[in-house]
Amino acid sequence: MCSSDLEPWLRIAGGVLELAAIATFVVSRVTLGRAFTPLPKPRDSGTLQTNGIYAHVRHPIYTAVVTAGAGLALLVSWIVLIPTVVLAVLFWLKSLREEAWLVIRYPGYDRYRQATRYRFIPGLF
């Protein structure tokens, strides 16, 4: 099924998800600054970010990427959900490893994790 076969409201919802994903990614990336790394191990020169978007979720960049996949599925084809779900599982596993290293790297990470209960989506997960 191509995007022209989709209901108009699905294309609109997909576009909204894409815009939300881009905004979330940009804000998250800017907030992290030089601490950003695609690897789960934190940079030695990084600092723990607990403000802004990171006061609501611990891994907003992962949320942004998965949201972009969901939006793309609504814009293009439901088939895109398959790699999106795989990516979501990989991000969840990566976040487990990453948080183990963050606890070691930053003495205040446990307090932050308790204060910021949600890993990916505020109020849900």
C-alpha positions in Angstrom: 0.0 0.0 0.0 1.5 3.3 -1.0 0.9 6.7 0.6 -1.7 7.7 -2.0 -3.8 4.7 -0.9 -3.9 5.8 2.7 -6.7 7.7 4.3 -5.9 11.5 4.4 -6.1 11.5 8.2 -3.4 8.8 8.4 -1.1 10.9 6.3 -1.8 13.9 8.5 -1.1 11.8 11.6 2.1 10.5 10.0 3.2 14.0 9.2 2.5 15.2 12.8 4.5 12.2 14.2 7.4 13.1 11.8 7.4 16.7 13.0 7.2 15.7 16.6 10.1 13.2 16.1 12.3 15.9 14.4 11.6 18.4 17.2 12.2 15.9 19.9 15.5 14.8 18.3 16.7 18.3 17.8 15.9 19.5 21.4 17.4 16.3 22.8 20.6 16.5 20.8 21.1 20.2 21.5 20.5 19.6 25.3 23.2 16.8 25.3 25.7 18.9 23.5 29.2 17.4 23.5 27.9 14.5 25.7 26.1 13.0 22.7 27.3 9.7 21.4 25.6 7.0 19.4 27.3 4.4 21.6 25.8 3.3 24.9 28.9 4.1 26.9 28.9 7.7 28.0 31.7 10.0 27.0 34.4 10.7 29.7 34.0 14.4 29.0 30.2 14.4 29.1 28.0 15.7 31.9 24.7 14.2 33.1 21.7 16.1 31.6 18.7 16.1 33.9 16.9 19.3 32.7 14.7 20.2 29.8 13.3 17.2 28.0 15.6 15.0 30.1 13.5 15.9 33.1 10.6 14.0 31.6 12.2 11.0 29.9 15.6 9.4 30.1 16.1 8.5 26.5 14.3 11.1 24.3 16.5 10.5 21.3 15.5 6.9 21.1 11.9 8.0 21.4 12.3 10.4 18.5 13.8 7.8 16.2 11.0 5.3 17.0 8.4 8.0 16.6 9.8 8.9 13.2 9.5 5.2 12.2 5.9 5.2 13.3 5.2 8.4 11.4 6.9 7.0 8.3 4.7 3.9 8.5 1.6 6.1 8.4 3.0 8.0 5.5 4.3 5.2 3.4 3.3 1.7 4.5 2.5 -0.4 7.5 5.4 -2.6 6.6 7.7 0.1 8.0 6.4 -0.9 11.4 8.4 -4.1 11.3 11.9 -2.5 11.4 10.5 0.2 13.7 9.4 -2.4 16.3 12.8 -4.2 15.9 14.5 -0.8 16.4 12.4 -0.1 19.5 13.4 -3.5 21.0 17.1 -2.7 20.2 16.8 0.7 21.8 15.2 -0.8 24.9 18.1 -3.3 25.2 20.7 -0.6 24.5 19.1 1.6 27.2 19.6 -1.2 29.8 23.3 -1.4 29.0 23.6 2.4 28.8 22.0 3.0 32.1 24.3 0.4 33.8 27.3 2.5 32.5 25.6 5.8 33.4 25.3 4.6 37.1 29.0 4.0 37.1 29.9 7.2 35.3 27.6 9.6 37.2 27.1 9.2 41.0 23.7 11.0 40.8 22.3 8.8 38.0 20.3 6.6 40.4 18.6 9.7 41.9 17.9 11.0 38.4 16.5 7.6 37.4 14.2 7.5 40.4 13.1 11.1 39.8 12.6 10.5 36.0 10.6 7.3 36.1 9.9 7.1 32.3 12.5 5.8 30.0 10.9 6.7 26.6 7.3 8.1 26.9 6.1 10.4 29.7 3.3 8.8 31.6 3.6 5.4 29.8 7.0 3.8 29.6 
